[in-house]
Amino acid sequence: MTSLTVTGDNAVDLSTVTSTKIATVDVSGLDAAFTADFSASTKAMTVTGNSGTSAGAMSVTTGSGNDT
């Protein structure tokens, strides 16, 4: 898996994701909290959150890549 897109209105907690190739995480369509640990990823990672008024809290741990 190289990318992940999450949408909806229920909180998402992925805990630890073991993929070393995650490069894109898009939760801009999520209207609830999002938590994930992508520390296994060695790719440069881009994480996009929801900046709207219904956005939930976002907690993301990234890996060793040059993240943005």
C-alpha positions as CSV (number, residue, x, y, z in Angstrom):
1,M,0.0,0.0,0.0
2,T,1.4,3.4,-1.0
3,S,-1.5,5.7,-0.2
4,L,-4.5,5.9,2.1
5,T,-7.6,7.9,1.7
6,V,-10.1,8.1,4.6
7,T,-13.6,9.7,4.4
8,G,-16.7,9.7,6.6
9,D,-17.9,11.0,9.9
10,N,-16.8,8.3,12.4
11,A,-13.4,8.5,14.2
12,V,-10.6,6.3,12.8
13,D,-7.8,4.8,14.8
14,L,-5.4,2.6,12.7
15,S,-2.9,2.1,15.5
16,T,0.4,0.9,13.9
17,V,0.5,0.6,10.1
18,T,3.3,-1.8,9.1
19,S,3.6,-0.8,5.4
20,T,7.1,0.6,4.6
21,K,5.8,2.3,1.4
22,I,3.1,4.7,2.6
23,A,3.7,8.0,0.9
24,T,0.3,9.7,0.9
25,V,-2.3,10.0,3.6
26,D,-5.5,12.0,2.8
27,V,-8.1,12.5,5.5
28,S,-9.5,15.7,4.0
29,G,-12.9,14.0,3.6
30,L,-13.0,12.8,7.2
31,D,-15.2,14.8,9.6
32,A,-14.0,13.1,12.8
33,A,-10.8,12.3,14.7
34,F,-7.9,10.3,13.0
35,T,-5.0,8.5,14.6
36,A,-2.3,6.4,13.0
37,D,1.3,5.5,13.4
38,F,3.1,5.2,10.1
39,S,6.6,5.1,11.6
40,A,7.5,2.0,9.5
41,S,7.3,4.0,6.3
42,T,10.6,4.9,4.7
43,K,9.0,7.1,2.0
44,A,8.6,10.8,1.9
45,M,5.1,11.2,3.2
46,T,2.5,13.9,2.6
47,V,-0.4,14.0,5.0
48,T,-3.5,16.1,4.2
49,G,-6.1,16.8,6.9
50,N,-9.5,18.4,7.0
51,S,-9.4,22.1,7.7
52,G,-13.1,22.6,7.7
53,T,-15.2,23.5,10.7
54,S,-16.2,19.8,11.2
55,A,-12.6,18.6,11.3
56,G,-11.7,16.3,14.2
57,A,-8.3,16.0,15.9
58,M,-5.5,14.4,13.9
59,S,-2.6,12.5,15.4
60,V,-0.1,11.0,12.9
61,T,3.4,9.6,13.5
62,T,5.5,9.5,10.3
63,G,8.5,7.4,9.4
64,S,12.1,8.2,8.3
65,G,11.3,9.8,4.9
66,N,11.4,13.5,4.1
67,D,7.9,14.2,5.2
68,T,5.6,17.2,4.4
